[in-house]
Amino acid sequence: MRKMITKTMNNAFAFFAKAGICVLLAAAVASCNNQGTRPAASTTGGDSTQAAIEKIVYVNSDTLLEKYEYFKDIRVKLEDKANKAQADLQSRSNAFQREVADYQQKAPTMSAADRQSTEERLARKQDELARHNQNASASFAQEEASENEKLYSRITDYLKKHAKANGYKLVLTYSTSNPAVLYADESLEITNEVLAALNAEYEKEKK
């Protein structure tokens, strides 16, 4: 009984300890590579080649993660939910451990029937605690996925409009953790203008 309970307590926080507040911002930006129109084919003329190159721009996803106010608010929201869920689980686990400790103290003086009844009750509570942990984990994962999808849509929807308005044929993304672009001229970066527009839109929504 004790080994089974100890194992449960050790694994009780498996989800919340590992739950990353991971939003798919880089993927959202990178998706424009596939969903946008293809870049114009290079021609032998120097002017035409330069024009095609200028239709390619990139966004630094690290900067967006750091400065996009919508993402900041979502991150705080998810972190708060995870902290509250972990605190609730900790409280339930502590209460269960106290019951187990109380039973272990009283067990030597209890009748066989009472011991069996108590152990069955504690086993049921252990199962309930495990189910509660699983349900909380599933709820958090579902909400995180929903927020990821919302962020994905906000980024891609804006970049589609922005690219069309400015004649961009390809929007690349750069991240130090996933440097698919090894080098790009700074004149091709549109991170600040994209960030300013996204934050302006979000500020209007909040008002």
C-alpha positions in Angstrom: 0.0 0.0 0.0 2.7 2.5 1.0 4.8 1.9 -2.2 1.7 2.3 -4.4 0.8 5.6 -2.7 4.4 6.9 -2.8 4.6 6.2 -6.5 1.4 8.1 -7.1 2.6 11.1 -5.1 5.9 11.2 -7.1 4.0 11.2 -10.4 1.2 13.5 -9.3 2.7 16.6 -10.8 4.1 15.0 -13.9 1.9 17.1 -16.2 2.2 20.4 -14.5 5.9 20.2 -13.9 6.5 19.6 -17.6 3.7 21.7 -19.1 5.3 24.2 -21.3 3.5 27.4 -22.1 4.5 26.8 -25.7 2.8 28.9 -28.3 3.3 28.0 -32.0 4.3 31.5 -33.1 7.3 30.5 -35.2 5.1 27.9 -37.0 2.4 30.6 -37.6 4.9 32.9 -39.3 6.6 30.1 -41.2 3.3 28.9 -42.6 3.2 31.9 -44.9 6.0 30.2 -46.8 3.6 27.5 -47.9 0.4 29.5 -48.0 1.6 32.5 -49.9 2.2 32.8 -53.6 5.5 31.5 -55.0 8.4 33.9 -55.5 8.8 35.2 -59.0 11.2 33.2 -61.1 14.6 34.9 -61.7 15.3 36.2 -65.1 18.5 37.1 -66.9 17.7 40.8 -66.5 19.4 42.4 -63.4 16.4 44.7 -62.6 13.9 41.8 -62.8 16.1 39.6 -60.5 16.4 42.5 -58.0 12.7 43.1 -58.1 12.0 39.4 -57.3 14.4 39.5 -54.4 12.8 42.5 -52.9 9.5 40.6 -52.8 11.0 38.3 -50.1 11.0 39.6 -46.5 11.3 38.0 -43.1 10.1 38.3 -39.6 12.1 37.6 -36.4 9.8 35.3 -34.4 11.9 35.8 -31.3 11.1 39.5 -31.3 7.4 38.8 -31.8 7.4 36.4 -28.9 9.0 39.0 -26.7 7.0 42.1 -27.7 3.6 40.9 -29.0 1.2 42.1 -26.3 -1.4 39.5 -27.2 1.1 36.7 -26.7 2.2 38.2 -23.4 -1.4 38.2 -22.1 -2.0 34.6 -23.2 1.2 33.4 -21.6 0.2 35.0 -18.3 -3.2 33.5 -18.5 -1.9 30.0 -19.1 0.8 30.3 -16.5 -1.8 31.4 -13.9 -4.1 28.5 -14.8 -1.2 26.0 -14.5 -0.2 27.4 -11.2 -3.7 27.2 -9.8 -4.1 23.7 -11.0 -0.8 22.7 -9.5 -1.7 24.3 -6.2 -5.1 22.5 -6.1 -3.4 19.2 -6.9 -0.8 19.8 -4.1 -3.6 20.5 -1.6 -5.4 17.3 -2.6 -2.2 15.3 -2.5 -1.3 16.6 1.0 -4.7 15.7 2.3 -4.4 12.2 1.0 -1.0 11.8 2.4 -2.3 12.8 5.8 -5.0 10.2 5.6 -2.4 7.5 4.7 -0.2 8.6 7.6 -3.1 8.5 10.0 -4.0 5.0 8.8 -0.5 3.7 9.2 -0.4 4.9 12.8 -3.7 3.3 13.7 -3.3 0.1 11.6 -1.6 -2.0 14.4 -4.6 -1.5 16.7 -7.3 -1.9 14.0 -9.2 -5.1 13.3 -8.6 -7.0 10.1 -12.0 -5.9 8.8 -11.3 -2.2 9.6 -7.9 -2.4 7.9 -9.3 -3.9 4.8 -12.1 -1.3 4.7 -9.7 1.6 5.2 -7.3 0.4 2.6 -10.1 0.0 0.1 -11.3 3.6 0.8 -7.7 4.9 0.4 -7.3 3.0 -2.8 -10.5 4.6 -4.2 -9.2 8.1 -3.2 -5.9 7.3 -4.9 -7.7 6.5 -8.1 -9.8 9.7 -7.7 -6.7 11.8 -7.3 -5.1 10.2 -10.4 -8.3 10.9 -12.5 -8.4 14.4 -11.2 -4.8 14.9 -12.4 -5.5 13.4 -15.8 -8.6 15.6 -16.2 -6.8 18.7 -15.2 -4.0 17.8 -17.6 -6.4 17.3 -20.5 -8.2 20.5 -19.7 -5.0 22.5 -19.7 -3.8 20.9 -22.9 -7.1 21.6 -24.6 -7.0 25.3 -23.6 -3.4 25.7 -24.6 -4.2 24.2 -28.1 -7.1 26.5 -28.4 -4.9 29.6 -27.6 -2.3 28.3 -30.0 -4.8 28.1 -32.8 -6.1 31.6 -32.1 -2.5 33.0 -32.1 -1.8 31.1 -35.3 -4.8 32.6 -37.0 -4.0 36.2 -35.8 -0.5 36.0 -37.2 -1.2 34.3 -40.5 -4.3 36.4 -41.2 -2.4 39.6 -40.7 0.7 38.5 -42.7 -1.5 37.5 -45.6 -3.1 40.9 -45.8 0.3 42.7 -45.2 2.0 40.7 -47.9 -0.7 41.3 -50.4 -0.8 45.0 -49.7 2.9 45.3 -50.1 3.4 42.9 -52.9 5.5 40.4 -50.9 5.8 37.0 -52.6 7.4 35.2 -49.7 7.5 35.8 -45.9 10.3 34.0 -44.1 10.7 33.6 -40.3 13.9 33.7 -38.3 14.6 32.4 -34.8 17.9 31.8 -33.0 16.5 28.5 -31.7 15.6 27.4 -35.2 17.7 29.3 -37.7 16.3 28.2 -41.0 17.6 31.4 -42.4 21.3 31.7 -41.9 21.7 35.2 -43.2 19.4 37.9 -44.5 20.0 41.5 -45.2 18.4 43.8 -42.5 16.7 45.8 -45.2 14.4 42.8 -45.8 13.2 42.5 -42.2 9.7 43.7 -41.5 9.4 42.6 -37.9 8.9 46.0 -36.4 6.2 47.1 -38.8 4.4 43.8 -38.3 4.7 43.9 -34.6 3.5 47.5 -34.4 0.4 46.7 -36.5 -0.4 43.6 -34.5 -0.1 45.4 -31.2 -2.2 48.3 -32.6 -5.0 45.9 -33.6 -4.9 44.1 -30.2 -5.0 47.4 -28.4 -8.2 48.4 -30.2 -9.8 45.0 -29.3 -8.9 45.4 -25.7 -10.6 48.9 -25.6 
